[in-house]
Amino acid sequence: MKFSELKNELRLQFLLLAVLVGLASALFTYAVNFAEWIFHRLFAFNPIAMYFYTPLVFVATVFLLKKYFPYSDGSGLPQGYAVDVFDEERLRKTYSIRAAVGKVILTFMSISAGASLGKEGPTIQICSSLFAQLRDISDGKRRLLIKLGAGVGVAAAFNTPIGGMIFAVEEYVKKISPHIATLLVGATLLAVFSSNMILGHQPYLGVVNPQNLVHTWHITGIALLIGAICGLGGALFTQLMVFMSVNKTWVVNRWRKQHYLLNALIFGLVVALIGNLTHGLSFGNGSSSTMHFLDSGENAPWYYASGKFFGAIASVSAGVPGGYFSTALSIGAGVGDLIHHIIPSVPLAQFYLLGMAGFLAAITQSPITAVAMVVEMSDSSQFSLPILLSCFVASLIAEQFGDSVYHQQVLNYIDPKRYKETL
């Protein structure tokens, strides 16, 4: 077989898999939504029971993780940075069907127990695992397709095709040739289209009323303020998250690793406590609550941002799988909501979009991705310049405190001496 024929055959297989990835992402979305529905029903029935239910399910989740699915841990996003560093065995196990199945089961369990986490990070690992199953290709091509698959997964998870493609290039691929870019565009198109056939074409956050996005020059100061606060808040979030999930020198963390079931029990109690103190708002990734406040125009309770902030850190500290990409959006929305109390004359939606984009940019340090995704999620292209300013300031400030949270979490999967190779 000629090389050109093999290349065309590989392209066809990749594009066909993209359809499967879109369908898998949609079904996973249904599963996660059902998990959240289960939990909120239980919470509404008896909030106090969460002090027993959440810790016990966390313990069961971590037990299954350690015993049967050791490569299904974490959010699924940091592993993507290590694709070029992993040896062949580690790469194969991290992006195996077994790891993907484990990710589905364990993420479902953690979210059904009220973890302040979401599906987006796990979707990335699941989708990349499907692309990794292509046979008769070189090791280099497999690693490239895994990284492209991550972008396709983001696009399908958030219904943000442009944001997903930018994510793949800005975060994983770095350098991309025209024919690979064409392949990424085609795969993203097919994945998002097939996902939309099941979920519908509604933007992730719904359509924001254009009248609420009409702004004057005053928005410049607001964007600067929210961007600065999100930059500092995102840096704090990153430091705490890395300290609890990566730091291996602290004696308490060494104890937690040895007694992982007891650790899951303790932090399960913390998650339940935060959830009860916030009247349930800290549970889950917060997307439904954020959409409610965004649509209704009513302010969230003052503790919304802090509840999501500490709920996410406690959930990750428990050791249960799940992502916090969408949780970061909810934290940012809460930050914007707090600032809105100072300037109530400006529509609330503007504060939400600036906060969501700013906080996402701060923890990922990927401002282009954050801008593209929030604009697509809310169908708010007319508000792109203020969002751009918020992301620029937030990312610039967060960079002063170290690398992004996802980049630092890659230390859980590689030799620290090879960390610079992932940057």
N, C-alpha and C positions, 0 to 999 in steps of 0.2 A: 504493500500500500504506500502510495506517495505521501510525503509529509503534508502537502497541501490538502490532500483528501482526508488525512487523519485530523488535520486542524478543523476542517469543515465539519467532520463527524463529531468532533469534540464540541464545537459550537452548538450543533444541533442538540446534542445530549444535554448541554448546559441550559439551553433555552427550554427544553422540555421539562427539565428538573425545576426550572423557575416556576412553571405552572403548578407543579406539585408543592413547591415551597409556599406559594400563595394560598393554596388550599389548606395546607398544614397550618399556616399562620392563622387563617380564619377559624379553623376548628379549635386551635389552641385558645384563641380569643373567647370562643364560646365556653370552653372548659373553665377558663379563669373567671369569666363573668358568673358562671354557675357556682364556682367556689366562693366568690364574694357574696352571692345571693344566699348560699347556705349559711355563711358566717353571720351576715346581718340579720337573718331570720332568728338564729340562735341568740344573738346579742339582744334583739328586741324582746325575745321571750324571757330571758333571764341574764341580765348583764353580769351579775355576781358569779354566775357559773363559768364565766370566761377565765376566772382565776384558777379554775381546774382544767377546763377544756383546752385553752391555748397552750399552757405548759406541757400537757400530756401529748398533744398532737405534735408539738415541737420536738419532744423527746423521741416520738415514734419516727418522725421525719429524719432526724439526725441519725437514728439507729439504722434505718434503711439506707441512708446515704453512705455511712461508713462501711456497712456490711455488703451491700449489693451494688451501689452506684458511686464509687469513690471519685469518678471523673465528672460527676454531675453537680459539683459544688459551686458555690459562688453565684455571681450574676450571669456569667457567660460572656461578658464583654471584655474583661481584662485578658482572658485567654487569647483573644484575637491578636493582641500585641506580641504574644510570644510565638506566633505561628512559625516565624522564620528561625526561632531559637530552639524550639522543640526538636528532639530527635524523632526518628520515624515512628518508634513505638509509642512515645508519648503523644505524638500528633494523632496517630491512629486511634488511640484509646480516648483521647479528649473529644474527637469528632467522630465517634462511632455511633451506630444505631442504638446500642445499649446506653450510651451516655445521653443520647437524645430522649429515649424513652424514660430514663430516670429523671431527666430534667422536667418532662411533662408531669410525671407522677408526683415528684417531690415539690415542684412549684405549686401544683394544685393543692397539695396537703398544707403547705405553709400559708398560702393565701386563704384557704378555707378555715385556718386557725386564727386569722386576723393579722398576719404579718403585714407590716407597713411597706410592702414591696409590690412589684408589678411583674408583668410578663415580658417586657421588651428585651431585657438582657438575655433571659432564657430563650426567647424567640431567635436571637442572633445565633446562639450556639446550636439550636435545633436546626435552623436553616443551613448553617454552614456544614453541619454534620451530614445533611442530605447531599449537598454538593460534593462532600468528601468521598462519597461512595462511587464516584465515577471510576471506572476501571481502565486499565491499559494506558495510563498517562504517567508522565514523569513526575518525580517528587516536586520539582519546582512548579509545574503547572498545578498540581494538587494544592499546594500552599497558596498560590495565587487565587484559585477558584474559591478556596475557603474564605479568603479575605473579601473577595467580591461578594460572596454569599452573605457575609455579615451586613453589607450595605443593602442588599436585596431584602434581608430579614427586617432591617429597620424600616425600610420603605413600606413593606407589607404590614408590619405591626402598627405603624402610625398613620398609614395611608398618606405617606409623604414621599412620593417618588423622587423628587429633586433632592430633598433632605437626605434620603437614604443614599443616593449616589454620591452626594458631597461627603457624607459621613465615611463611606468606603475609601474615598480618595484622600480626604483630610486626615483620617485616623490610621488607616491600615496600609493602603497601597502606596501612597506618597507619590510615586512616579507612575504614569500610565500612558501607554501608547494609544494612538487613534483607534486601532482595531480592537484593543481591549476596552476602550471607552464605549465603542459601539456595542460590544457584547454586554457590557454593564447596563447600558440604556435598554437594550432589548430584553434582558432578563428582568430588570426592574419593571418594565412595562407589563410583561406577562404576569409577573408575580402579583403586582398590585391589581391588575385587571381581574385575575382569577380570584383574588381575595375579595374584591368588591362585588363579584357575582354572588357571593354568599352574605357578606356583611352590609352591602350597599355602599354608595359613594359619598356618604356624609363625611365631612371633615372630622378629624379626631375630636376636636373641641366644639364642633358645630360651627355654624356660620355666625360670626359676630355682626350685629347690626351696623352697617356702614356709618349711620348717623352718630354712633357712639365712638367712632374713630376720627371724626373731624377734629383737628387740633390747630392750635396757634403756636407762635414761637415760644410760649410758656412751657411747652412740652419738653423743650431742650433741657431746662433746669430739672424737671421731674425725671427725665431719662438719666441724667447725670447722677442725681441723688439715688434713684433706685439701683442703677448700675453699681455705684460705689458700695451701697449697703449689701447688695447681692454678692459683690466681689469679696467683701470681708466675711459675710456669712458663709459663702461657698468655701472660702479658705478654711474657716473654722470647721465646717462640716467635713472637709477633706482630712484635716488633721485628726479629728476625733475618729473618723471612720478608719483611717490608716492605723491609728494607734490601737484600736480595738480589734482590727482584723488582720493586720500585717506584722506589727511589732512583736518580735520574738525574744527580746531581752528582758522585758518586764516580767517579773516572777509570777504575777497573777495570770498573765497570758499563757505562760508555760503550764500553770495549773489547769487553766481552762482547756488547753489542748489535751491534756492527759485525762481529764474528767469531762469529756465532751457531752455526755448525757446529762450530768448534773448542771453543766453550764447552760444547756438548752432549757432545762427546767427553770433555772433562775431567771434567765432573760425572757423566757416565756411569761413568767410572772410580771416582769417589768413591762413587757408589751401590753399585758392585760391591764396593769395599773394605769399606764398612760392612756390607754383606750377608754377606760372608765372615767378618768379625770377629764378627758376631752369629750365625753358623751358620745363616744364611738367615732369621732372624726379622724382620729389618728390611724384607725384600722384601714387596711387596703392601700392602694396606691393613690387614692384621693381624686382620681379623674372624674368620677361621677359627682362628687361634692363640688369640685372646681367648676365643672360645667354648670351645675345648678346655680352657684353664685354668679357666674359669668352671664348666664341667661337672664336671671331674675333681677340682677343689678343690686341685690341686697348684700350688705357686708357680711363677711364670715366672722365668727367669734374671734376675739383677740388672740386666742391660744391656738388658732388653726396652724399657723406656720411652725410654732415651737413643738406642737404635738406631732406633726409629720416629721419634723427634724429629728427629734429624739426617738420617735417610734421607729424610724428607718434604721438609726444607729443600733438600737436595741435588737431589732430583728436580725440584722446582719451579724451582730455579736453573738446571737443565739446559734449561729451556724447553719440556719436553714437556707436553702437556695431561693433565689428571687432577685429581680432587678430593682434598681431605684432610679432609673432614668425618668420614668413618669412621676415618681414620688418627688423628684427634684422640681418638676414643673409645679406640683402642688405647693411645695414649700415656697417657691418663688411667687406663686399667686398670693399666698398668705402674706408674704413680705409686702407686695404691692398693695394689698388690702389695708395693711397697717398704715402705710404712707397716705392712703386715700383719706383717712380720718383727718389728716392735717390739711388736705386740699380737697374737700368734698365737692367743690363746684365742677371738677373735671370728671367725665364719665368713668365709672369704676373699671370698665373693660380695658381702658388704656393702661391702668396701673397693673392689671392682671397680666397683660401681654408683656409689658416691660419687665415685670418681676419674673415671669416664667422663663423668658428668653435669657435674662440676666443671670439667674441662678444656674440654669443649665450651662450657659457659657462658662460660668465660674468653676463648676466642678469638672467639666470636660476640657476646659481651655481650648475649645473648638468653636470660636465665635461664628464662623461661617455656617457650620452645621446648625448651631442654635438659631441663628436668624432664619435660615431656610425652613427649618422644621416648624418653628412657631408660626411663621407667616402661612405656611401650608396648612397647619393644623387648624388655624382659625379663619382661613380665607381672608387675610387682612393685609394684602399687598400694599394698600394705600397708607399703611402705618409702618412700612418697612424701615424708613429712615430713623424714627425714634427707637425702634427695636434694635437697629444696627448700632446706634450710639450706646444703648444700655449694655449690649453684649460686648462692645469694645472696651468700655470702662470696667465691667465686671471681670472680663478675662485678663485685662492688663493688671488689675489689682491682685487677682488670685495667683497669677504667675509669680508674684514677688514672694510667695510663701512656699513654693515648691511645685513639683509636677502635679498633674491632674490625679484625682482619686483613683481612676481606673488604671492609669499608668503605674501608680505606686502599688496597686494591688497585684500587679503581674509578678511581684516578688514572691507571692505565694506559690508560684508555679515554676520558677526558674532559679538557677544559681545567681545570687546577687552580683557576681562578677560580670555577668553578661547583660546586666540591666541596661547599660547604655546602648546595646544593640537593638533594643526595642523602641528607642526614642525616635 
